[in-house]
């Protein structure tokens, strides 16, 4: 083939093309092409090349290898010329039609290649498939043509055709086939139907039962189908064919981690870590598993090892800081976070957790200073502003707290909800329950259907003694989330405290307890129900368990009253008196003293 287009008199075009047998060229295309060529004649010098004295057109660089070195039908030459001009003018739909029509007429692989690549560029999978098939007729061993044909078949969801092309590619390069499929899927992106790829792989796996990479790939695509069960089944088949395959074992460990089978995931990752001690990915995944298993000491050793191997691994440093916090090793955590605070990409997270450390140390000024330094990460900065305002509310610094609240900017719905809750918290902390109720009501008008606001309003209504409002809000919430344990508990407890509808309360609280058997506030509510029913021993059991888990004044007041009623008066006083010194104005403690004056110090 030579890289020139031969110019020809325009008068030969029409009679050559129209009326030829076998549908040489699409008639609609002729009209478009003719108009294009006529408009192009005056601007031929714009093309890369020059017109020679013999009338031929210079080399057109977009056509890499030129045209067939044969006597070409003038109609074909015309179509090629127009297609090339259209391509240079970025009229790719016309260029594609031209090259594809020519590819159907001439036995030339390069023309078909040209059509296939333009079709890919304009994302026309149907025409890409047609062009690739024509290409393969001329050059059946061409791997690029085969890949384009496979890609087009997957895009147009022709499983049988995809399977045919995949079989050829697999036969040529079994080792590289996995990368081929993954690359094609990536090229297709959101355009690919993952189920079609999975079905193709299933067909291949059925006829290549000895090939472990096929079920391995099935597992990868099953994950993209959100089918963890199918993925695990596929990876088990891969391991049955190739036992001990590290890559498959690692994927299995990831699947087990997602499924919550931490013990088995730990065992597999420990084996892989032993085999591949320098594999950072395995070590980090193993560290995640140990964290989920609350094995903080082991996680700490893993992250320390990662840092010893690479002291620039800031991700490992941050994880180690959080583990140290969990282990109560505050100085070590603070040292790691201080290092991270010097890195721009970690600075915000480091400052946020340094603020948490300051809070633990009761150094509120320092905590506020760190919260205020969180600037770059939008979500974290918002959380820091909320935390700072909450801290000021806790310290009864009402003016400063409200100034900060008013300065908070909230655009996203989740942020707006949190801001409404913060405003309600501000009023509730001052026992301004009506104002808190109004804030939440306004929030529900602006953000209808937000269950967090509905739940918060019900709790405020309970403090106001409005059982009807509590029932209305929590019933609405439970209609949407019938297994919401917090809502079940809140409604059940309200019925215990503000009515004698104990049977209804029992149903609600027993369901909440079944959902969360170890939650202190639910144990407290159920214990208080037993007290109201006169079952003091049962009440004592539940309330003691609740208080052991959460030392709140409300639970303490309930427990002290039950102890008093059971005759354990000294024990009741020992429980309540230290709390009265620490919280002399607490509503719950004062309430029980009003009912049981003998409990007073």
C-alpha positions as CSV (number, residue, x, y, z in Angstrom):
1,X,0.0,0.0,0.0
2,X,1.2,3.6,-0.7
3,X,0.3,6.7,1.2
4,X,-1.3,8.8,-1.5
5,X,-4.8,9.6,-2.7
6,X,-5.1,10.0,-6.4
7,X,-7.2,12.9,-7.5
8,X,-9.9,12.2,-10.1
9,X,-12.3,14.2,-12.2
10,X,-15.6,14.8,-10.4
11,X,-17.5,13.8,-13.5
12,X,-16.7,10.1,-13.0
13,X,-18.2,9.8,-9.6
14,X,-22.0,9.4,-10.0
15,X,-22.2,6.9,-12.8
16,X,-19.6,4.7,-11.1
17,X,-21.3,4.5,-7.8
18,X,-25.0,4.5,-8.4
19,X,-26.6,1.3,-9.7
20,X,-23.7,-1.0,-9.0
21,X,-24.6,-4.5,-7.9
22,X,-24.5,-5.8,-4.3
23,X,-25.1,-2.4,-2.8
24,X,-21.6,-1.0,-3.2
25,X,-22.3,2.2,-1.3
26,X,-25.1,3.5,0.9
27,X,-27.1,5.9,-1.4
28,X,-27.8,8.4,1.5
29,X,-24.1,8.5,2.1
30,X,-23.4,9.4,-1.5
31,X,-25.4,12.7,-1.1
32,X,-23.5,13.6,2.0
33,X,-20.2,12.6,0.6
34,X,-20.7,14.5,-2.7
35,X,-21.6,17.7,-0.8
36,X,-18.6,17.3,1.4
37,X,-16.3,16.8,-1.5
38,X,-17.6,19.8,-3.3
39,X,-17.2,22.0,-0.3
40,X,-13.7,20.6,0.3
41,X,-12.3,21.3,-3.2
42,X,-11.6,24.9,-2.5
43,X,-9.7,24.1,0.6
44,X,-7.6,21.1,-0.4
45,X,-4.3,22.9,0.5
46,X,-5.4,22.7,4.2
47,X,-4.6,19.0,4.1
48,X,-1.2,17.8,5.2
49,X,0.7,17.3,1.9
50,X,0.8,19.1,-1.5
51,X,-0.7,18.7,-4.9
52,X,1.9,17.4,-7.4
53,X,2.0,18.3,-11.0
54,X,0.6,14.9,-12.0
55,X,-2.5,15.7,-10.1
56,X,-1.9,13.3,-7.2
57,X,-2.5,14.4,-3.6
58,X,0.5,14.3,-1.2
59,X,0.7,11.9,1.7
60,X,-2.1,12.3,4.3
61,X,-0.5,11.5,7.6
62,X,-3.8,10.3,9.3
63,X,-3.8,7.3,7.0
64,X,-0.6,5.6,8.3
65,X,0.1,3.0,5.6
66,X,-1.8,4.5,2.6
67,X,-4.0,2.6,0.2
68,X,-3.8,-0.8,-1.6
69,X,-1.1,-0.9,-4.3
70,X,-3.6,-2.2,-6.8
71,X,-5.9,-0.7,-9.4
72,X,-8.7,0.7,-7.3
73,X,-12.3,1.3,-8.4
74,X,-12.7,5.1,-8.7
75,X,-15.8,4.9,-6.5
76,X,-13.7,3.3,-3.7
77,X,-11.0,5.8,-4.1
78,X,-13.6,8.6,-3.9
79,X,-15.0,7.1,-0.7
80,X,-11.6,6.8,0.9
81,X,-10.7,10.4,0.0
82,X,-13.9,11.7,1.4
83,X,-13.6,9.6,4.6
84,X,-10.1,11.0,5.2
85,X,-11.2,14.6,4.6
86,X,-14.2,14.1,7.0
87,X,-11.8,12.7,9.6
88,X,-9.5,15.6,9.4
89,X,-12.5,17.9,9.8
90,X,-13.6,15.9,12.9
91,X,-16.7,14.8,11.1
92,X,-16.1,11.3,12.4
93,X,-19.6,9.9,11.7
94,X,-19.1,10.5,8.0
95,X,-15.5,9.2,8.1
96,X,-16.7,6.0,9.8
97,X,-19.5,5.4,7.3
98,X,-17.0,5.9,4.5
99,X,-14.3,3.6,5.8
100,X,-16.9,0.9,6.8
101,X,-18.5,1.0,3.3
102,X,-15.1,0.7,1.7
103,X,-14.1,-2.1,4.0
104,X,-17.1,-4.1,2.8
105,X,-16.1,-3.6,-0.8
106,X,-12.3,-4.2,-0.8
107,X,-10.3,-7.0,0.8
108,X,-7.9,-4.8,2.7
109,X,-7.2,-5.2,6.5
110,X,-5.9,-1.6,6.9
111,X,-9.2,-0.1,5.7
112,X,-11.1,-2.3,8.1
113,X,-8.7,-1.4,10.9
114,X,-9.2,2.3,10.2
115,X,-13.0,1.8,10.4
116,X,-12.8,-0.2,13.6
117,X,-10.6,2.4,15.4
118,X,-12.8,5.3,14.4
119,X,-15.9,3.3,15.6
120,X,-14.1,2.8,18.9
121,X,-13.3,6.5,19.1
122,X,-17.0,7.5,18.6
123,X,-18.1,4.7,20.9
124,X,-20.2,2.9,18.2
125,X,-19.9,-0.7,19.3
126,X,-22.1,-2.1,16.6
127,X,-20.0,-0.6,13.8
128,X,-16.7,-1.5,15.7
129,X,-17.9,-5.1,15.7
130,X,-18.7,-5.0,12.0
131,X,-15.3,-3.5,11.1
132,X,-13.4,-5.9,13.4
133,X,-15.1,-8.9,11.8
134,X,-14.0,-7.6,8.3
135,X,-10.5,-7.0,9.6
136,X,-10.3,-10.6,10.9
137,X,-11.4,-12.0,7.6
138,X,-8.2,-10.5,6.1
139,X,-6.0,-11.1,9.1
140,X,-7.5,-13.7,11.5
141,X,-4.4,-13.8,13.7
142,X,-4.5,-10.1,14.5
143,X,-4.8,-9.8,18.2
144,X,-5.9,-6.1,18.2
145,X,-8.7,-7.0,15.8
146,X,-9.8,-9.9,18.0
147,X,-9.8,-7.7,21.1
148,X,-11.9,-5.0,19.4
149,X,-14.3,-7.7,18.2
150,X,-14.6,-9.1,21.7
151,X,-15.1,-5.6,23.2
152,X,-17.8,-4.9,20.7
153,X,-19.6,-8.2,21.4
154,X,-19.5,-7.5,25.1
155,X,-20.9,-4.0,24.6
156,X,-23.7,-5.2,22.4
157,X,-24.4,-8.1,24.7
158,X,-23.8,-10.8,22.2
159,X,-22.5,-13.5,24.5
160,X,-22.0,-16.2,21.9
161,X,-19.8,-13.9,19.7
162,X,-17.9,-12.8,22.8
163,X,-17.3,-16.4,23.8
164,X,-16.0,-17.2,20.3
165,X,-13.5,-14.4,20.3
166,X,-12.5,-15.0,24.0
167,X,-11.8,-18.7,23.2
168,X,-9.3,-17.6,20.5
169,X,-7.6,-15.1,22.7
170,X,-7.4,-17.6,25.6
171,X,-5.9,-20.2,23.3
172,X,-3.2,-17.8,22.1
173,X,-2.2,-16.4,25.4
174,X,-3.6,-18.2,28.5
175,X,-1.3,-16.3,30.9
176,X,-2.2,-12.9,29.5
177,X,-5.9,-13.5,29.1
178,X,-6.9,-12.3,32.5
179,X,-5.3,-8.9,31.9
180,X,-7.0,-8.8,28.5
181,X,-10.4,-9.2,29.9
182,X,-9.8,-6.7,32.8
183,X,-8.4,-4.1,30.3
184,X,-11.4,-4.5,28.0
185,X,-13.8,-4.2,31.0
186,X,-12.0,-1.1,32.1
187,X,-12.1,0.4,28.6
188,X,-15.9,-0.2,28.5
189,X,-16.3,1.3,31.9
190,X,-20.0,2.0,32.8
191,X,-21.0,0.9,29.3
192,X,-20.4,-2.8,30.0
193,X,-23.0,-5.1,31.4
194,X,-21.1,-7.0,34.0
195,X,-23.6,-9.9,33.9
196,X,-22.6,-10.4,30.2
197,X,-18.9,-10.6,31.1
198,X,-19.7,-13.1,33.9
199,X,-21.8,-15.2,31.5
200,X,-18.9,-15.3,29.0
201,X,-16.5,-16.3,31.7
202,X,-18.9,-19.0,32.9
203,X,-18.9,-20.5,29.3
204,X,-15.1,-20.4,29.2
205,X,-14.8,-22.0,32.6
206,X,-17.1,-24.8,31.6
207,X,-14.9,-25.8,28.7
208,X,-11.5,-25.1,30.5
209,X,-12.1,-26.8,33.8
210,X,-8.3,-26.9,34.4
211,X,-7.8,-23.1,34.2
212,X,-7.9,-21.6,37.7
213,X,-7.7,-18.0,36.4
214,X,-11.2,-18.2,34.9
215,X,-13.1,-18.8,38.2
216,X,-10.8,-16.3,39.8
217,X,-12.0,-13.7,37.2
218,X,-15.6,-14.8,37.8
219,X,-15.0,-13.9,41.5
220,X,-13.8,-10.4,40.5
221,X,-16.8,-9.8,38.3
222,X,-19.2,-11.3,40.8
223,X,-18.0,-8.7,43.3
224,X,-18.9,-6.0,40.7
225,X,-22.4,-7.6,40.6
226,X,-22.5,-7.2,44.4
227,X,-22.7,-10.9,44.9
228,X,-20.3,-11.8,47.7
229,X,-21.7,-15.3,47.9
230,X,-21.2,-16.0,44.2
231,X,-17.7,-14.5,44.4
232,X,-16.7,-16.8,47.3
233,X,-18.1,-19.8,45.4
234,X,-16.0,-18.9,42.4
235,X,-12.8,-18.3,44.4
236,X,-13.3,-21.7,46.1
237,X,-13.4,-23.3,42.6
238,X,-10.2,-21.5,41.6
239,X,-8.5,-22.8,44.8
240,X,-9.8,-26.3,44.1
241,X,-8.0,-26.2,40.8
242,X,-4.9,-24.5,42.1
243,X,-4.5,-25.0,45.9
244,X,-2.4,-22.6,47.8
245,X,-2.6,-19.9,45.1
246,X,-1.6,-16.7,46.9
247,X,-3.6,-14.3,44.8
248,X,-6.7,-16.4,45.2
249,X,-6.1,-16.8,48.9
250,X,-5.8,-13.0,49.3
251,X,-9.1,-12.4,47.4
252,X,-10.8,-15.1,49.6
253,X,-9.5,-13.3,52.7
254,X,-11.0,-10.1,51.5
255,X,-14.3,-11.7,50.8
256,X,-14.3,-13.4,54.3
257,X,-13.5,-10.0,55.8
258,X,-16.5,-8.4,54.0
259,X,-18.7,-11.3,55.2
260,X,-17.5,-10.8,58.8
261,X,-15.7,-14.2,59.1
262,X,-12.8,-12.5,60.8
263,X,-11.2,-15.7,62.3
264,X,-10.9,-17.4,58.9
265,X,-9.7,-14.2,57.2
266,X,-7.1,-13.8,60.0
267,X,-5.9,-17.4,59.4
268,X,-5.5,-16.9,55.7
269,X,-3.8,-13.5,55.9
270,X,-1.4,-14.7,58.6
271,X,-0.4,-17.6,56.3
272,X,0.1,-15.1,53.4
273,X,2.1,-12.7,55.7
274,X,4.3,-15.6,56.7
275,X,4.9,-16.5,53.1
276,X,5.3,-13.0,51.9
277,X,6.7,-10.9,54.8
278,X,7.5,-7.9,52.5
279,X,4.0,-7.7,51.0
280,X,2.7,-4.5,52.4
281,X,-0.9,-5.0,51.0
282,X,-1.2,-8.3,52.9
283,X,0.2,-6.8,56.1
284,X,-2.2,-3.8,55.9
285,X,-5.2,-6.1,55.3
286,X,-4.1,-8.3,58.2
287,X,-3.9,-5.2,60.4
288,X,-7.5,-4.3,59.4
289,X,-8.7,-7.7,60.5
290,X,-6.9,-7.5,63.8
291,X,-8.5,-4.1,64.4
292,X,-12.0,-5.5,63.7
293,X,-11.2,-8.4,66.1
294,X,-10.3,-5.7,68.7
295,X,-6.8,-7.3,68.9
296,X,-5.2,-3.9,69.3
297,X,-1.9,-5.1,70.6
298,X,-1.3,-7.2,67.5
299,X,-2.4,-4.4,65.3
300,X,0.0,-2.1,67.0
301,X,2.9,-4.5,66.3
302,X,1.9,-4.8,62.6
303,X,1.8,-1.0,62.1
304,X,5.1,-0.6,64.0
305,X,6.6,-3.1,61.7
306,X,5.3,-1.2,58.6
307,X,6.8,2.0,60.0
308,X,10.1,0.3,60.7
309,X,10.2,-0.8,57.1
310,X,9.2,2.6,55.8
311,X,9.1,5.6,58.1
312,X,7.4,7.6,55.3
313,X,4.3,5.4,55.4
314,X,1.9,8.1,56.8
315,X,-1.1,5.8,56.4
316,X,0.5,3.3,58.8
317,X,1.5,6.1,61.1
318,X,-2.0,7.4,61.3
319,X,-3.4,3.9,61.9
320,X,-0.8,3.4,64.7
321,X,-1.8,6.7,66.3
322,X,-5.5,5.6,66.5
323,X,-4.5,2.1,67.8
324,X,-2.3,3.8,70.5
325,X,-5.3,6.0,71.4
326,X,-7.4,2.8,71.8
327,X,-4.8,1.3,74.0
328,X,-4.6,4.4,76.1
329,X,-1.0,5.1,75.1
330,X,-1.8,8.8,74.7
331,X,1.8,10.1,74.6
332,X,2.7,7.8,71.7
333,X,-0.5,8.7,69.9
334,X,0.2,12.4,70.3
335,X,3.7,12.0,69.1
336,X,2.6,10.3,65.9
337,X,-0.2,12.8,65.3
338,X,2.2,15.7,65.8
339,X,4.4,14.3,63.0
340,X,1.4,13.9,60.8
341,X,0.2,17.5,61.5
342,X,3.3,18.6,59.5
343,X,2.0,16.8,56.4
344,X,-0.6,18.8,54.4
345,X,-2.6,15.8,53.4
346,X,-2.8,14.5,57.0
347,X,-2.9,17.8,58.8
348,X,-6.7,18.1,59.3
349,X,-7.1,14.5,60.6
350,X,-4.1,14.9,62.9
351,X,-5.5,18.2,64.4
352,X,-8.9,16.6,64.9
353,X,-7.5,13.7,66.9
354,X,-5.2,16.0,68.8
355,X,-8.3,17.9,69.8
356,X,-9.8,14.6,71.1
357,X,-6.7,14.0,73.2
358,X,-7.0,17.5,74.7
359,X,-10.6,16.7,75.5
360,X,-9.6,13.6,77.4
361,X,-7.1,15.7,79.3
362,X,-9.9,18.2,80.1
363,X,-7.8,20.9,78.4
364,X,-10.7,22.5,76.7
365,X,-8.9,25.6,75.5
366,X,-6.3,23.4,73.7
367,X,-9.1,21.3,72.2
368,X,-10.8,24.4,70.8
369,X,-7.5,25.5,69.4
370,X,-7.0,22.2,67.5
371,X,-10.6,22.1,66.3
372,X,-10.2,25.6,64.9
373,X,-7.1,24.4,62.9
374,X,-9.1,21.9,60.9
375,X,-9.6,23.8,57.7
376,X,-9.0,21.9,54.5
377,X,-11.2,18.7,54.7
378,X,-14.8,20.1,54.3
379,X,-16.6,17.2,56.2
380,X,-14.0,17.1,58.9
381,X,-13.9,20.9,59.3
382,X,-17.7,20.9,59.7
383,X,-17.5,18.1,62.3
384,X,-14.8,20.1,64.1
385,X,-17.0,23.2,64.2
386,X,-19.9,21.2,65.6
387,X,-17.6,19.6,68.2
388,X,-16.2,22.9,69.3
389,X,-19.7,24.4,69.7
390,X,-20.9,21.3,71.7
391,X,-17.9,21.7,74.0
392,X,-18.8,25.3,74.7
393,X,-22.4,24.2,75.4
394,X,-21.2,21.5,77.8
395,X,-19.2,24.3,79.6
396,X,-22.3,26.5,79.7
397,X,-20.5,29.2,77.6
398,X,-23.7,30.1,76.0
399,X,-22.7,33.3,74.2
400,X,-19.6,31.8,72.7
401,X,-21.4,28.6,71.7
402,X,-24.2,30.5,69.9
403,X,-21.7,32.7,68.1
404,X,-20.0,29.6,66.8
405,X,-23.3,28.0,65.9
406,X,-24.3,31.0,63.8
407,X,-21.0,30.9,62.0
408,X,-21.4,27.3,60.9
409,X,-22.1,27.0,57.2
410,X,-24.2,24.0,56.1
411,X,-25.1,23.2,52.5
412,X,-25.4,19.4,52.3
413,X,-28.5,17.8,53.8
414,X,-26.5,15.8,56.3
415,X,-24.7,18.9,57.5
416,X,-28.0,20.8,57.8
417,X,-29.5,18.1,59.9
418,X,-26.6,18.1,62.3
419,X,-26.8,21.9,62.5
420,X,-30.5,21.7,63.5
421,X,-29.6,19.1,66.1
422,X,-26.9,21.3,67.5
423,X,-29.3,24.2,67.8
424,X,-31.7,22.0,69.7
425,X,-28.9,20.8,71.9
426,X,-28.1,24.4,72.7
427,X,-31.6,25.1,74.0
428,X,-32.1,21.7,75.7
429,X,-28.9,22.1,77.7
430,X,-30.5,25.2,79.2
431,X,-33.8,23.4,79.8
432,X,-35.4,25.6,77.1
433,X,-37.4,22.6,75.9
434,X,-40.0,24.6,74.0
435,X,-37.3,26.4,72.0
436,X,-35.6,23.1,71.3
437,X,-38.9,21.7,70.2
438,X,-39.5,24.6,67.9
439,X,-36.0,24.4,66.3
440,X,-36.6,20.7,65.5
441,X,-40.0,21.4,64.1
442,X,-38.6,24.2,61.9
443,X,-36.0,21.7,60.8
444,X,-38.5,19.1,59.9
445,X,-40.4,21.7,57.8
446,X,-37.2,22.6,55.9
447,X,-35.9,19.0,55.8
448,X,-39.0,16.8,55.7
449,X,-38.7,13.1,56.4
450,X,-35.4,13.3,58.3
451,X,-35.7,10.6,60.9
452,X,-32.9,11.9,63.1
453,X,-34.9,15.2,63.6
454,X,-38.1,13.3,64.2
455,X,-36.4,11.1,66.9
456,X,-34.8,14.1,68.5
457,X,-38.1,16.0,68.7
458,X,-39.7,12.9,70.3
459,X,-37.0,13.0,73.1
460,X,-37.6,16.7,73.7
461,X,-41.4,16.1,73.8
462,X,-40.8,13.4,76.4
463,X,-38.9,15.9,78.6
464,X,-41.9,18.2,78.2
465,X,-44.2,15.4,79.3
466,X,-46.1,15.4,75.9
467,X,-46.8,11.7,75.5
468,X,-49.1,12.3,72.5
469,X,-46.3,14.1,70.6
470,X,-43.8,11.3,71.5
471,X,-46.2,8.7,70.2
472,X,-46.9,10.6,67.0
473,X,-43.3,11.1,66.1
474,X,-42.0,7.7,67.1
475,X,-44.9,5.8,65.5
476,X,-44.1,7.7,62.3
477,X,-40.5,6.8,62.6
478,X,-41.2,3.1,63.3
479,X,-43.5,2.9,60.3
480,X,-40.4,3.5,58.2
481,X,-37.9,1.6,60.4
482,X,-39.8,-1.0,62.4
483,X,-36.5,-2.5,63.7
484,X,-35.1,0.8,65.0
485,X,-34.1,-0.2,68.5
486,X,-33.6,3.3,69.7
487,X,-37.1,4.4,68.7
488,X,-38.6,1.2,70.2
489,X,-36.8,1.9,73.4
490,X,-37.8,5.6,73.5
491,X,-41.5,4.9,72.9
492,X,-41.5,2.0,75.4
493,X,-39.8,4.0,78.1
494,X,-42.2,6.9,77.5
495,X,-45.2,4.6,78.0
496,X,-43.6,3.3,81.3
497,X,-42.9,6.8,82.7
498,X,-46.0,8.7,81.5
499,X,-48.7,6.0,81.5
500,X,-49.7,2.6,82.8
501,X,-49.7,1.0,79.4
502,X,-47.2,-1.6,80.6
503,X,-48.2,-4.4,78.2
504,X,-47.6,-2.1,75.2
505,X,-44.3,-0.9,76.7
506,X,-43.2,-4.5,77.3
507,X,-43.7,-5.5,73.7
508,X,-41.7,-2.5,72.5
509,X,-38.9,-2.9,75.0
510,X,-38.6,-6.7,74.5
511,X,-38.2,-6.2,70.8
512,X,-35.6,-3.5,71.4
513,X,-33.8,-5.8,73.8
514,X,-33.8,-8.7,71.3
515,X,-32.2,-6.3,68.7
516,X,-29.6,-4.9,71.1
517,X,-29.3,-7.2,74.2
518,X,-26.2,-5.4,75.5
519,X,-27.3,-1.7,75.2
520,X,-27.3,0.0,78.6
521,X,-30.2,2.4,78.0
522,X,-32.4,-0.4,76.8
523,X,-31.5,-2.5,79.9
524,X,-32.3,0.5,82.0
525,X,-35.7,1.0,80.4
526,X,-36.6,-2.7,80.8
527,X,-35.4,-2.7,84.4
528,X,-37.6,0.3,85.1
529,X,-40.5,-1.4,83.6
530,X,-39.9,-4.4,85.9
531,X,-39.9,-1.9,88.8
532,X,-43.2,-0.4,87.8
533,X,-44.6,-4.0,87.6
534,X,-43.4,-4.6,91.2
535,X,-40.8,-7.1,90.1
536,X,-38.0,-5.6,92.2
537,X,-35.4,-8.4,92.0
538,X,-35.7,-8.6,88.2
539,X,-35.5,-4.8,88.1
540,X,-32.3,-4.9,90.2
541,X,-30.7,-7.4,87.9
542,X,-31.3,-5.3,84.7
543,X,-30.4,-2.0,86.3
544,X,-27.1,-3.2,87.8
545,X,-26.1,-4.6,84.5
546,X,-27.0,-1.3,82.8
547,X,-25.1,0.8,85.3
548,X,-22.0,-1.4,85.1
549,X,-22.0,-0.6,81.4
550,X,-22.9,3.1,81.5
551,X,-22.6,5.3,84.6
552,X,-25.3,7.9,83.8
553,X,-27.3,9.8,86.5
554,X,-30.6,8.6,85.2
555,X,-29.6,4.9,85.5
556,X,-28.1,5.6,88.9
557,X,-31.3,7.2,90.1
558,X,-33.3,4.2,89.0
559,X,-30.9,1.7,90.6
560,X,-30.7,3.7,93.9
561,X,-34.5,3.7,94.1
562,X,-34.8,0.0,93.5
563,X,-32.1,-0.7,96.1
564,X,-33.9,1.5,98.6
565,X,-37.2,-0.3,98.0
566,X,-35.5,-3.6,98.5
567,X,-34.2,-2.4,101.9
568,X,-30.6,-1.9,100.6
569,X,-30.6,1.6,101.9
570,X,-26.9,2.0,102.7
571,X,-26.0,0.7,99.3
572,X,-28.4,3.2,97.7
573,X,-26.8,6.0,99.6
574,X,-23.3,4.9,98.7
575,X,-24.3,5.0,95.1
576,X,-26.2,8.3,95.0
577,X,-24.2,10.6,97.4
578,X,-21.0,10.9,95.4
579,X,-23.1,11.6,92.3
580,X,-25.0,14.4,94.1
581,X,-21.7,16.1,95.0
582,X,-20.6,15.9,91.3
583,X,-24.0,16.8,89.9
584,X,-26.0,18.7,92.5
585,X,-28.6,20.1,90.1
586,X,-29.2,17.0,88.0
587,X,-32.9,16.5,87.3
588,X,-32.9,12.7,87.7
589,X,-31.1,12.8,91.0
590,X,-33.3,15.5,92.4
591,X,-36.4,13.7,91.2
592,X,-35.5,10.5,93.2
593,X,-34.7,12.6,96.3
594,X,-38.2,14.2,96.2
595,X,-39.8,10.7,96.2
596,X,-37.4,9.3,98.8
597,X,-36.3,12.1,101.2
598,X,-34.4,9.6,103.3
599,X,-31.8,9.3,100.5
600,X,-30.7,12.8,101.1
601,X,-27.1,13.2,102.5
